[in-house]
Amino acid sequence: MARTKPFGILLIMTCFALLDHSPGSCGGIAEKEAAAAAAEIQGMFVFGSSLVDNGNNNFLQGSLAKADYLPYGIDFPLGPSGRFTNGKNVIDLLGDQLRLPSYIPAFANPSTKGRSLVHGVNYASGASGILDDTGSLAGHVMSLNEQIRKFEEVTLPELEGELGGGRRESFARYLFVVGSGGNDYSFNYFLRSSGNNVSLEDFTAGLLTTLSGQLKKLYGLGARKFVLMSLYPLGCTPMVLVRRPAEKGCMQNLNMAAHLFNTQLKKLIDELNPQLPASNFVYVNAYKMVRDIIRDPSSEGFMNARSPCCQVSSIAEGGNGVLCKRGGSACGNRSAHVFFDGLHPTEAANAVIARNAYASNRKTVVYPMNVEQLARI
C-alpha cells in the first residue's frame, strides 16, 4: 500500500491539471494504471470448492458433483466445462480483470502440464471442504489438503523447471486464491448436527485453525499474494429456500454460521500478515455483495434472487436439490437471475463479485486492499 500512495496522489494532481485541456485524459491514465497492475500478475493458483472449480471433478472417477452437461456452460465459449454456472465463474472473470491470456486450467485435466502451467492451475473441487471428510456424500472429491498436496508434489516440481529462478521470486507474480468452507457447514456440520456435541463456535474455531495451517503450508511452498474468498450467505440459496416455501426470509442459522466464519477469517488475515514476512492477504467479502443483491436485486440489474435459473431436480425426483437436471431447461434471461442452480451464482452475479474484488475501495467489501492493489505490490 505504501508504494502505491505517492503514485495515486500524483495521478489525482495530474488529472486536475489536465481537466481544462483533455477531459478524457484522466480515464486514460486510470486505464493505463489498471493495465500496469494487471501486468504484474502472471497467473493464479486456485484452491477451493465448486464456486471456483474450473472442471476438476470432470476427471475424478466416482465423483457425483459434476457440471459437465447442459444447461451448465450454456453461455460459456467452450460449452459445458465443469464450471457450476451458465458461463464464466468468478475465477474466469477475475482473470479477465487481470488480463490473463487464457483460462486457468483444471489440475485433473491430463493436458495440464508443461507450458500450460505457467499462468497457474486450478485445483478446486466441487463439494469439497477445508476438512477432509467434507464431501464424502458426493463420492470422490479433492479436499483442500489434497489440493495443496497436488500443488506441492505434482505441479511444483514441473513448474519450477518451466519458470526457472528461485521459487520465492517466481511466485511473487502469482495470486493464490482460496475459496473454501461453505460445504463444511452445509454438507458436514449441519448434516450431522443432530448427533453433534460440538458447538458452532467450536466447530468454526477448529475450521479456521485448520485453514490457517493450510495457508501457512502454501506460504512455505512459495505463495506470497493471497486472495481469500468469504463464504456466501448460505441460508439464502434456492436450495435452502425451496424447503421452506412459506417463509420469505433466509435461514438465519446458516447465515449466522457463514457470518461467524467470515468474521474469524478476516481476523486471521491480521494475525497472519506479521507472522509470514512479505505476505499480503486480501479478504473478499462475497457475503456482503451477494446479501446486498438479494436485499435489492434491481440495484445490480437483477430481477430474481430466490429461484434457480435452471431446472433443478428435487430429492423426491431423484436429484439432490442443488444441481441442474441433466439436459433440463434454463431460463431465457439468465443475467436477471442471481442463482443459476440451487447453490451457485450466474455469470452475471459472479461478475459483480469479481469486479468489486478487483477494484472496490470499500473496506467492507475488500480488506485491507483490493486485488488490483495487491497485484502492484
N, C-alpha and C positions, 0 to 999 in steps of 0.2 A: 504494500500500500504506500509506504513512504517513497518508493521510487517513482510512483505514478503521479503523486500530487503536484510536483512542480510542472509537469507537462500539462496536467489538467488546467492549472492556473494560466499557463501560457496560452493554451487553446482558447480559454474564455476571453483573455485580453485581445488576442488576435482577431477573434470573431467580432468583438466590438469595434475594432479598428477598421474592419472590412465592411461593416454594415452599410455604410453610405456608398460604397463602390460596387459591391458584388453580393447581392442578397443571398445567393446560393452557395457562397464560399464556405460558410460555417458547416453546412451539411456535408460538403465535400471533404472538409478536414476531418469531420467526425467519422465519415465513411472510411477514410484512409487510416484513421486511428484504429477503428474496429478491424480493418483488414490486417494491420500490423500485429494486433493482438492475436488474431486467429492464426497468423503465420507462425507464431511462436509454438503452436501445438502441432505435433506431427501425427498424433493418433490418440486412441483411448483403449484402455483395458477395462472391461465391464464385467461386474460380478453382481449376481442377484437372482431375482425371480422372473415371473412371466411379464411383468411390467417393462422389463428391459431386455428380455430374451429375443435374440435375433434368429432363432431357429435351431438351437442345440437339441431340443427334445425330438426333433425330426429323426435324429440319428441314434437315439437311445432305444435299444430294443426293450420292449416291455413297458415303455412309458405310456401312460394314459392321458397325459397332459400335453396334447399336441394341437397345433393350429395350422396344419399343412393342407388344408382343404378350404374350398369356398363355403361360405362367403368371406372367410378371412382372406386378406390380401386383395379384395375386390378393387381397391384403388391403389394398390402398390404396383410400381412399374414391373416387378418380377412376378406378380401374382401371389398365390399363397406360398409363404416362405417360412412359416413357423412363428411369425410375429402375431401376437394376440390382439390384433386390431384390424381395421379395414385398410389401412395404408401404412404410413410410417409411424414408428413408435418414438418415444422421447429421445432415445439414443440416436436414431437416424436424424432427427430434427436438430439435436444439439450438434451433430456432425456437420449439418448444413450451416449452422451458425459459425462453426469453427472453420468452415471452408475445407473440410477434409475431402480428398479426391474420390473416395469410394465409401461404400457401406462397410461397417466393421464386420468382419466375417465371424461366423459361429465356430467355436473351437472344435466341436464334434464333427464338422464337415470335413471329410477326408482331404478336400482340396486346400484346407487352411494350413499351409506350410510354406517354407521358403520366403520369397519376396512378398507373399500375401500377408505376412505377419507385420510388416514394417509400419502399418498405420493402425496397429492394435488388433486385439482379439476380444470377442465377446464370449464369456463363459457362463452367462446367466442361464438358468434352467427353470422353466415353468413349474410351479407347485413346490419349489424348494424353499429352504429357510436358513436361518442362522444356525439352528440346531440340526444335528444330523438326522434325527428321527422325523423331522417335519417333512411332509410329502410322501410318507410311506403309503398312504392311501392311493396315491397316483402312480404306483409302480416305480419304475426306475427313473429317478431324477438325480441331479447332481447337487448336493448340499453346498453351502458356501465354503465349508472346509475342503470339500473335494475340488471345487472350482479353483481354489487357491493352490492346491496340490498340483492340479493340471498345469497351472501357470508356472509353478516352480520346476516341476520335473520334466515337462514336455516342451512347453513354449520357450522358456527362458534359455535353455542351452542353445536351441536353434536360433533364437532371436539375437543372442549376443554375437553369434557368427555373422549374422546379416548386418548388424549395426556397427560392430567394431567399437573400440574405445571402452572406457570404464562404464560399469553398469549405472552408477550414480549420475554420471554426465549424460548418458544416453536417455535415461528415463526422466530427466528434467523437462523434456519436451512432450511428455505424455500425461494425460489425465487418467486417474484411476477412479472409476465411477462405481459406487456400491449402492445398490437398491434392494434391500432385503429386510425381512422382519414381519411383514403383514401376514404371511402364511403361518408363521409361528403362533400367531393368535387365532386366526380364522380356522386353520386346519390342524391345530395342535392343542393349544391351551383350552380353548372354549369347547372343543370336541370331547375333551376328557375331563371337563370341569366338574362333572357330577361325582367323580371319584377322585378328585384332585384336592389335596390338602394344602397346596401351595397358593398363597395369596397372589393377587395380580401384581402387587408391588414387588414381592419377592421374585416372581417369575420374570418381571421386567428387569429387575436389577441383575438377575443371572444372565438374561439375554444380552444386556449391554456389556457385562463383563466378558462374555464370550466374544461379542463383536469387537470389543477393544483389543482383545488378544489377536483377532484376525486382522485388524488394521495394522497392528504392530508387526505382525508377520509380513504383510505386504510392504511395510516400510523397510523391514530388514532385507527384503528382496529388491529394494531399489525405488519403490514408489515414494514420491515426494509431493505430488499435487493430487489431492483427494476431493472428489465431489460426492457428498453423502446425501442420498435422497430420503426425505422423511416418508413415513407411512401416510397413505391416503386416509380419508375418513371412512374407516372400514364399515361403519354402520349405515352408510348412505348409498351403498351399491345396490343395483337392481336385484342381485342375488339375495340380499337381506330383505329388501322392501317387499318383494313378492310373497314372502312368507307371512307378512303382517299387513294385508291389504286395507284393513280398517284403520290403520294408523297413518297419519300424514307425515310425521317427522321421522328422523333417522333413529336407529337403535343406539341408545346412548352408552350402553355398557361397552360396545365395540369401539365407539368413538373415544370413550374415556381411555381405553387401553392404548389406542393409537396416539392419543394426546400425551399420555404418560410416557410412552416410548420416545416420542419426538422431543419432549422436554428434556429427557435424560440424554438423548443423542446430541442435542445442541450443547448441553453442558460438557459432554465428552470431548467435543472439539476444543473447548477452552482448556481441558485437562491435558489433552494430547499434544497440543502445539508446543508447550515448553518442554515436554518430555522427549519429543522427537525433533532434534535440531534440523533446521532447513525444511521442515514440513510445512505445508499450508493446506488447510481444510476449508471447504465451502459446504455449508448446510443449505439445502434447497427445501423450502417449506412447501412441498406439494400439497400437504394437508390444507393449508390456508387457501391456496389457489383453487383447489377443487371445491372446498367448502364455500368459498365466495361465489363460485359459479353456480353451485346448487342453490344457494340462497337467492341469487339474482341472475338467472341464466341469460337474460337479454343483455346484461352488461358486457358479455363477450360474444353476443350474437347467437346464443343457443336458445332453443325452444323447449327441449325435453331433457330433464336432468334426473328422471326417475326410471324410465323404461329402457331396456336394451334395444339397440337398433336392429340387431339380427334376431332371428327366431331361435330361442333357447329352449331346449328340451328339459322339462321338469323331471324331478326324480321319479314321479309317478309314471312318466312316459319313458322311463329308461335312461334318461340323461342325468346330469349332475347339477342342473340349475345354474351352471356357470358358463359353459362353452356353447357356442353356436351349433345348431343342428347341422350335421354334415349335408351339404348341398341345400340347406334351407334358405329361406328368403332373407333379404336385408332391406331396411328402409331406403327410400329413394333419396331423401335429403339427409345424408349422413353427417354433414357439417352442422346440422341443427341439434344433433344428439351429443350428450356428454359421454355416454357409455355405449360401446359397440356390442358387448355381450353382457353377461351377468356381473362382471367384475372389472373389465378392462376399458380404458377410455378410447374414444375415437381418435383418429389422427388430429381432428380439429382441437380436441381437448389437450392432446399431447403437445400441440403447437403452442398453446398458451403457457404450459409448464416450461417448455424448452426456451421460449422467448424470454420469459421472466428470469429463468435460471441464468441465462446468458447476460442479460442487460439491465435487470431491475436494480435500482439504487435504494430500494426499501429494505431495511434490516429485518423487517418482519417477514420478508419473502426470501431473501438470501442473506446469509450471515457467515462471516463478517464482511464478505465481499461477494461480487458476482463472478460468474465463470469467465467473463471477458477480462476482468481484472486479475483473476488467478492466472490466466494464460500469459499475462505480461510479466509475471514475476520470474 
